[in-house]
Amino acid sequence: MTDKQTIAVLGGTGKEGSGLSLRWAKAGHRVIVGSRDIAKASASAADMKQQLGAADITGMANRDAAAAADIVVLTVPYAAQKSTVLDVRDALAGKILVDATVPLVPPKVARVQLPTGGSAVAAIQDLLGADVRVVAAFQNVSAELLADTEHVVDCDVLVCGDDVKARETVVRLVADIGLNGIHAGPIANAAAVEALTSVLIAINMRYKVHGAGIRITGLKS
């Protein structure tokens, strides 16, 4: 495991956020479940703690969670991405923000619909500036599979970011939860990663499965 980190998962009461929270807590990290509703965050954290037993999990409002964390992870829906980031902006300076946002536009979520400029995550890096190292990750991992901490998730995680050291930190955090993180270039490349999610949804629908993922071949183990 990497050195123990305090990880705030904003949107940690949702499916993807709770799955990541459970897995990082199980790996020995301190996890703060963040939400706009502190009561909801606290209840979710208590449920996770009961599920895992001895684990360092607490619930806080998003702002407090971001302020208390070493690393902040954003797992809210696309519609709430920008407003959530602006709400916690002051607490992000000097930190890594791992953004798992996918620009899905219901009801046609199986169709690629990237925003103007190409990437939802790259737009957040532009918004926050160089004081925050934004890294895109976890866009292509099934939230349903993440929630089952006994299940080995057969999926690689593409990690994009302009700061190589920040990407390396996130690759190690990916490894801590049993997945394989792969350096996938600068934050601009997140556009391709975000688009892949709609492709995977289309595959899930066509083949009637729930956890289609990606594997990168040709790399030395």
N, C-alpha and C positions, 0 to 999 in steps of 0.2 A: 504494500500500500504506500502511496505518497504520504508525506508528512500530514498529520491531521489538520484539516482545514475547517473553518466555519463557513458553511455554504448556505446562503439564503436562496430559497426557491420561491420566487414571486409567481403567484398562481399555483402554489403548492398544494392547494386543495383539489385541483383538477386532476384528470386522469394521468396525463403525462407528468405533471409536477409531482403528484403523490408517488408515482412509480419511481422517479428519480430520487425523491426524498428517501423512500424506503431503502433503496439500494445503497445510497451513500451512507445512510445511518448504519446499515448492516455492515458496511465496510469499515466502520469506525470513525467516520467524520462526524463533526457536530453539525446538525441540520436545523435550520430555522424555516419553518413553513410560513410563508408570507401570504397575506390576503388583504383585500380592502376591508374585510370584516374580521376584526380581531377575535371575536367569539368563534367564528367559523374556523379560523386558523388554529386556535387553541384546541377546539374539539377534534379537528383532523389530526393534529400532532398527538393528542392523547390516544386516539385510535391506533395510530402507527406505532406508538410506544408499546401499547398493549400487544399488538401483533408481533413485534420483534423481541419484546422483553427488555433486556438491558440495552438501551440505546439513548443517545443524547439528541433528543428532538424536542423543540419548543415551537410554539406558535406566536406570531407577532403580526402587527399591521405592517404593510409593505415598507413604509418609510423606516420604521424601527428595525425591521429585518435587514434591509439594505445597509443601514448604518452599522449594524453589529457584525456584519459578515466580512470575511476576507475575499470571497468570490460570490458574485450575484448571478443567479440563473433566472432567465425570463421564460416562463412557459404559459403565458396568457394567450387568448385568441388574438388573431391579427387585428380585429377591431379595437382591442384594448391595448395594443402594443405601445403606441406613441404616448397615450395619456398616462399609462403606468410608468413609463420611463421618465416622463416630465415630472411626475409626482415624486420620484425618488432621486432625481438628477443630482441634487446636492450631496447625496450620500455615496455617489458612484466615483467621485474623483480619485484617481490613482489606483482604481480597482479593475479587475477583469469582469466584464459583463458577458455571460454566455447566453446568447439569444437563440432560442429554438423556434422562433416564429416562422410560420408558413402562411403566405398570403392567399389563403383559401377564400373563395367568394361563393357562399351558398346561393342557390342550391347546386350549382355546377362545380362541385369540388373535385370531380375527376377530370376537369379541364384546366390546363395551365393558364393562370391569369395573373401574371406578374405585374406589380405596380409600375407606374411611371418611374423611370430611372433604373428599373430592372430588378432590384433586390430590396426586400423589406428590411433585412438586417443591415445591409450596407447603408441604407437611409438613416438608421439609428446611429451608426458610426459617424456619419456626416453631421448629424444633429448634436452629438455629444462632444465631438472634437477629440484631439489627441490625448486629453487628460484621462480618458476612459478607453481601455483596450477591449474592443468588442470582438467576440469570437462567435461564429455561427456553428452550431452543432445540434445533433439529435433530431433534425428535421425528418429523417427517414426511418425512425425507429417506432415500432408499434407500441402505443401507450398501454394497450391491453397486455402485451407480453412483459413490459417493464413492471407492471403491477404484481406479477407472479414472481417473487424473488427467488423461488426455487427453480425457475425455468431458465435455461441457458438460451439467450437470445441470439439466433443465428443471423447476425446482421453487422456489417461494418458501419462505422460512424465517420462521415466526412466532416473534417474540421477546417474551417476557413477563417482567416484573420490576417491583418496586416502586420501584427507583431508576432514574430516567430516564437519568442519565449512564452508569450501568452498562449499561443496554439499548443506548445509543448506541455504546458500546465494542464490544459484541457484534455489533451491526448492521454495524459496520466490519469486524470479523473475518470475518463472513459474506461480505462483499463481496470480501475478500482471496482467498477460495477460489472466486470466480466465481459465487456465488449472490446472490440478492436477499433481504436481511433486512428484515423489516417489523415496526415497533413494533406490538404486539398487546395493549398494556395491562398491568395489574398482574399479579402472580404468581398471583392467584386465577384468572385467565383461562387458566392453563396446563391446567386441567382439560379445557377444550374441545380444546386442542391435543393433549393426551395421548389423548383419546378418538378423535380423528381417525385416529390410527395404526391402530387396529383396523378402522376404516372403510376405510382404504386397503388393509389386508391382505385384507379381504373383496373389494374391487374387483380386486386382483391375482389372487385365486383365481378369481373369476368370469370374468374376461376373459383369464386365462392370460398375464399380464404380470408383470414383476418390479419395475418402478420407477414405479408410480403415485405422483403427487405432487399438490401443490395450487398454484394460481395465484390471486392476489387481483386482481380486475379493478376498473376505475374509478379507479385511481390515476394521477396525472400522472407521467410518466417523468422 
